[in-house]
Amino acid sequence: MNSDTPQHESITGIDKPSADLAKRVEDLESRLAYQEHWLDSLDATIASQERRMMELERINRLMQQRLRELSADNERDLGDTPGPEDELPPHY
């Protein structure tokens, strides 16, 4: 073998290990971009769900407050008068 000729050089000028490495790096970059896209998408979904949950919690607090007000008004109006929910059914 002549010492002037490179041993790993192919016809295309790129040796096989370098081509394999370049392909693997390209595949990894592609996978990383795909994962970043999905992370951004999931982040937006979680932010949207958090806003919705906060709105539902606000509505729940308002409904609980309104229910307490109605219950207090009902007790004030009825006093000790038994209501329909206090009566026993006829078969007892």
C-alpha positions in Angstrom: 0.0 0.0 0.0 1.2 3.4 -0.9 1.4 5.9 2.0 0.2 8.8 -0.3 -3.4 7.3 -0.7 -5.9 7.8 2.1 -7.2 4.6 3.5 -10.8 5.5 4.5 -11.8 7.8 1.6 -14.6 6.7 -0.6 -15.5 7.7 -4.1 -17.9 10.4 -2.8 -15.2 11.9 -0.6 -17.0 11.1 2.6 -16.0 8.0 4.6 -18.7 5.6 5.8 -18.5 6.4 9.6 -18.9 10.2 8.9 -22.0 9.6 6.7 -23.5 7.4 9.4 -22.7 9.9 12.1 -24.2 12.7 10.0 -27.4 10.7 9.4 -27.7 9.9 13.2 -27.2 13.6 14.1 -29.9 14.6 11.5 -32.3 12.0 12.9 -31.7 13.3 16.4 -32.2 16.9 15.4 -35.5 15.9 13.7 -36.7 14.0 16.8 -35.7 17.0 19.0 -37.6 19.4 16.8 -40.7 17.1 16.9 -40.5 16.8 20.7 -40.1 20.6 21.1 -43.2 21.1 19.0 -45.2 18.7 21.2 -43.9 20.3 24.4 -45.0 23.7 23.1 -48.4 22.3 22.2 -48.8 20.6 25.6 -47.7 23.8 27.4 -50.4 25.8 25.5 -53.0 23.1 26.4 -52.1 23.2 30.1 -52.2 27.0 30.2 -55.7 26.8 28.6 -56.9 24.2 31.1 -55.5 26.3 34.0 -57.5 29.3 32.8 -60.6 27.2 32.5 -60.1 25.6 35.9 -59.7 29.1 37.5 -62.9 30.3 35.8 -64.8 27.2 37.0 -63.5 27.7 40.6 -64.7 31.3 40.5 -68.2 30.2 39.3 -68.3 27.5 42.0 -67.5 30.0 44.7 -70.3 32.3 43.4 -72.8 29.4 43.3 -71.9 28.4 46.8 -72.3 32.0 48.0 -75.6 32.3 46.3 -76.8 28.9 47.7 -75.9 30.1 51.2 -77.8 33.3 50.7 -80.9 31.5 49.4 -80.7 29.0 52.3 -80.5 31.9 54.8 -83.4 33.7 53.1 -85.4 30.5 53.2 -84.8 29.9 56.9 -85.6 33.5 57.7 -88.9 33.4 55.7 -90.1 30.0 57.0 -88.8 30.1 60.5 -90.0 26.9 62.3 -92.7 26.1 59.8 -92.0 22.5 58.5 -91.5 22.4 54.8 -92.3 19.6 52.3 -88.9 18.0 52.8 -89.8 17.6 56.5 -93.1 15.8 56.0 -93.3 12.0 56.1 -94.8 10.2 53.1 -98.4 9.0 53.6 -97.5 5.3 53.9 -95.6 5.8 57.2 
